[in-house]
Amino acid sequence: MINFRLRMVRMTRMFWMLLGIGLGAGVAYYSSQNYLVRGASGYELVPRSTTGFTDAYIDTRQFTFSNWFQHPNLAADIAKSNKSHLLPGVQSMQNMINTQPPAQRAW
């Protein structure tokens, strides 16, 4: 009877250990395939074009235009996934570029 209980305790520990390993491997795989981006509207998952762990989590709320040059893959993947609301610095720069300059008179 004691031997059976000891076996059950060992099996329970083994189950939880294997479950933890499986969950950890799943989270690691998922984070290598997606970015977790925090924008002004909350958290978003953005699919990656390349596999890796760089920039797994990025907070873009305080990003300036020069910060996007440091993360070109992230900017391209955000644009590709049609989540342009996560690009606040780029949107304001794009709005400045798209505005028409005042018409000049030809003398």
Buried (B, 14 or more C-beta within 10 A) or exposed (E): EEEEEEEEEEEEEEEEEEEEEEEEEEEEEEBBEBBBBBBEEEEBEBEBEEEEEEBBEBEBEEBEEEBBEEBEBBBEBBBEBEBEEBBBBBEEBEEEEEEEEEEEEEE
